[in-house]
Amino acid sequence: MENQYFEKVNTWWSELHYTSIQKKGLAIIAILVVAISALFVTRGSSQEVIAAPVEFEAPAVSQTLIIDVAGAVKKPGVYSLPTNSRVVDAIRMAGGLRISADTSDINQARLLKDGEQIYVYPNSPSTSYSSGGSTRAKRPPTRAAGPVAINRATAKEFESLDGIGPVLASRIVSYRKANGAFTAIEDLKKVPGIGEITFAKFKEKLRV
């Protein structure tokens, strides 16, 4: 079979109407074409295969906040709220404010932080009494003595601490409104005006 094939090629080559020089040139061109084709085939089969990059999904970020709402609200408890919720949303989730609620020291527009507590103090009861024909408001009773809860204390309660005057007490309450609940008593040192020396005077009388 192979002999017949070569004989046919030989016969075709001898019958070509070309000079011997033209036949040699044609043969060289044919050899070059075959060689180049073989080179491309070889190189193509040995190309490095690059695997597609593996994409890893980032862990999902929690879309909820867990908030403790206590004090003068209708349904105190722990609630789950969407991120970017505000204090007013937490109060609304807890059924809203009681009639006795005092929100004067609460910034209801503040953004919530996960794990914090919102405590709404009730209004201090006040009574009136008559003296010399005129009616005067009786000062509300002071809170029971004991450690000052830094996340619930009023400015007046902070004033009871050594080294804390009205200005600094108001500054503590304002800082708490703007930044949320303190996580440790040492956080009071973040309030402008409270340094190590001042803090040392009353730190034993604080609690979170």
C-alpha positions as CSV (number, residue, x, y, z in Angstrom):
1,M,0.0,0.0,0.0
2,E,2.8,2.4,1.0
3,N,4.8,1.5,-2.2
4,Q,1.9,2.3,-4.4
5,Y,1.5,5.7,-2.6
6,F,5.1,6.5,-3.2
7,E,5.0,5.4,-6.8
8,K,2.0,7.7,-7.4
9,V,3.9,10.6,-5.8
10,N,7.0,9.8,-7.9
11,T,4.9,9.7,-11.1
12,W,3.2,13.0,-10.2
13,W,6.5,14.6,-9.4
14,S,8.2,13.5,-12.7
15,E,5.3,14.7,-14.8
16,L,5.4,18.2,-13.4
17,H,6.3,20.7,-16.1
18,Y,8.9,22.4,-14.1
19,T,12.7,22.7,-14.4
20,S,14.8,20.8,-11.9
21,I,15.6,24.1,-10.1
22,Q,11.9,25.0,-9.8
23,K,11.2,21.5,-8.5
24,K,13.9,21.9,-5.8
25,G,12.4,25.3,-4.8
26,L,9.0,23.8,-4.5
27,A,10.3,20.9,-2.4
28,I,12.1,23.3,-0.1
29,I,8.9,25.3,0.3
30,A,6.9,22.2,1.1
31,I,9.4,21.1,3.7
32,L,9.3,24.5,5.4
33,V,5.5,24.5,5.5
34,V,5.5,21.0,7.0
35,A,8.2,22.0,9.6
36,I,6.4,25.2,10.6
37,S,3.1,23.4,10.9
38,A,4.7,20.8,13.1
39,L,6.3,23.5,15.3
40,F,2.9,25.2,15.9
41,V,1.2,21.9,16.7
42,T,4.0,20.9,19.1
43,R,4.0,24.3,20.9
44,G,0.2,24.5,21.1
45,S,0.0,21.1,22.7
46,S,2.5,22.0,25.4
47,Q,0.9,25.3,26.4
48,E,0.4,25.8,30.2
49,V,-3.2,25.5,31.2
50,I,-4.1,28.2,33.7
51,A,-6.9,27.4,36.0
52,A,-9.6,29.9,36.6
53,P,-9.2,31.7,39.9
54,V,-11.4,30.4,42.7
55,E,-13.7,33.0,44.2
56,F,-14.3,32.8,47.9
57,E,-17.4,34.5,49.3
58,A,-16.8,36.7,52.3
59,P,-18.7,35.7,55.4
60,A,-22.0,37.5,55.6
61,V,-22.0,40.5,58.0
62,S,-24.8,40.5,60.6
63,Q,-27.6,42.7,59.5
64,T,-29.2,43.0,63.0
65,L,-28.5,44.6,66.4
66,I,-29.3,43.1,69.7
67,I,-30.5,45.9,72.1
68,D,-31.7,45.8,75.7
69,V,-34.4,48.3,76.4
70,A,-35.3,48.9,80.1
71,G,-36.9,51.4,82.4
72,A,-40.0,53.4,81.7
73,V,-41.1,51.6,78.5
74,K,-44.2,49.5,78.1
75,K,-42.5,46.3,77.2
76,P,-38.9,46.1,78.5
77,G,-36.8,43.4,77.1
78,V,-34.1,42.4,74.6
79,Y,-34.9,43.2,70.9
80,S,-33.4,42.6,67.5
81,L,-33.3,45.6,65.2
82,P,-31.9,46.3,61.7
83,T,-28.5,47.9,61.4
84,N,-28.5,51.8,61.3
85,S,-31.5,51.8,63.7
86,R,-31.8,54.6,66.2
87,V,-32.7,54.9,69.9
88,V,-36.2,55.9,69.0
89,D,-36.6,52.7,67.0
90,A,-35.6,50.6,70.0
91,I,-38.1,52.5,72.3
92,R,-40.8,52.0,69.7
93,M,-40.0,48.2,69.5
94,A,-40.4,48.1,73.3
95,G,-43.9,49.3,73.0
96,G,-43.2,53.0,73.4
97,L,-42.7,55.2,76.5
98,R,-44.8,55.1,79.6
99,I,-46.5,58.3,80.7
100,S,-44.0,58.6,83.5
101,A,-40.9,58.4,81.2
102,D,-38.3,61.1,81.3
103,T,-36.4,61.4,78.0
104,S,-34.5,64.6,78.9
105,D,-31.2,62.7,79.1
106,I,-31.7,60.4,76.1
107,N,-30.7,61.3,72.5
108,Q,-33.4,59.5,70.6
109,A,-31.8,60.3,67.3
110,R,-28.5,58.5,68.1
111,L,-27.5,55.4,66.1
112,L,-27.6,52.2,68.1
113,K,-24.6,50.0,68.8
114,D,-24.9,46.2,69.0
115,G,-25.2,44.9,72.6
116,E,-26.0,48.2,74.3
117,Q,-28.7,49.0,76.8
118,I,-31.2,51.8,76.5
119,Y,-32.5,52.8,80.0
120,V,-35.4,55.3,80.3
121,Y,-35.7,56.8,83.7
122,P,-39.1,57.6,85.1
123,N,-39.8,61.2,86.1
124,S,-39.0,61.8,89.8
125,P,-42.3,62.3,91.7
126,S,-42.8,65.8,93.0
127,T,-45.4,67.1,95.4
128,S,-46.4,70.6,96.4
129,Y,-47.0,72.0,99.8
130,S,-48.3,75.3,101.1
131,S,-46.2,77.7,103.0
132,G,-47.2,81.2,104.0
133,G,-50.0,81.3,101.6
134,S,-47.9,80.3,98.5
135,T,-47.5,76.9,96.9
136,R,-44.0,75.6,96.4
137,A,-42.8,72.6,94.6
138,K,-41.1,70.1,96.9
139,R,-37.8,68.9,95.6
140,P,-37.8,65.3,94.4
141,P,-36.2,62.8,96.7
142,T,-32.6,61.9,96.0
143,R,-31.8,58.4,94.8
144,A,-30.6,55.8,97.2
145,A,-26.9,56.0,98.2
146,G,-24.6,53.5,96.6
147,P,-22.3,53.1,93.6
148,V,-23.1,55.4,90.7
149,A,-24.3,53.5,87.6
150,I,-22.5,55.5,84.9
151,N,-25.0,54.5,82.2
152,R,-28.0,55.5,84.2
153,A,-26.8,58.4,86.4
154,T,-28.1,61.9,86.0
155,A,-25.9,64.9,86.0
156,K,-26.9,65.5,89.6
157,E,-25.8,62.1,90.6
158,F,-22.4,62.6,88.9
159,E,-22.1,65.9,90.8
160,S,-22.1,63.8,94.0
161,L,-18.7,62.4,93.1
162,D,-15.5,64.0,94.3
163,G,-14.0,66.3,91.7
164,I,-17.1,66.4,89.5
165,G,-18.8,69.8,89.3
166,P,-21.9,70.8,87.3
167,V,-20.0,71.5,84.1
168,L,-18.1,68.2,84.1
169,A,-21.3,66.3,85.1
170,S,-23.2,67.7,82.1
171,R,-20.2,66.9,79.9
172,I,-20.4,63.2,80.9
173,V,-24.1,63.0,80.2
174,S,-23.7,64.7,76.8
175,Y,-20.8,62.4,75.9
176,R,-23.1,59.4,76.8
177,K,-25.9,60.7,74.7
178,A,-23.6,61.2,71.7
179,N,-21.6,58.0,71.9
180,G,-23.9,55.5,73.6
181,A,-23.5,53.4,76.8
182,F,-20.1,53.1,78.5
183,T,-18.7,49.5,78.4
184,A,-16.4,50.0,81.4
185,I,-15.9,52.6,84.1
186,E,-12.5,53.5,82.6
187,D,-14.5,54.9,79.6
188,L,-15.2,58.0,81.7
189,K,-11.6,59.0,81.0
190,K,-12.6,59.6,77.4
191,V,-14.7,62.5,78.5
192,P,-12.7,65.8,78.2
193,G,-11.7,67.0,81.6
194,I,-11.4,63.6,83.3
195,G,-7.8,62.5,83.7
196,E,-6.1,59.9,85.7
197,I,-5.9,62.0,88.9
198,T,-9.6,63.0,88.7
199,F,-10.7,59.5,87.9
200,A,-8.8,58.1,90.8
201,K,-10.8,60.2,93.2
202,F,-14.1,58.5,92.5
203,K,-13.5,55.3,90.5
204,E,-14.3,53.1,93.6
205,K,-17.8,54.6,93.7
206,L,-18.7,53.7,90.1
207,R,-20.3,50.7,88.4
208,V,-21.4,50.0,84.8
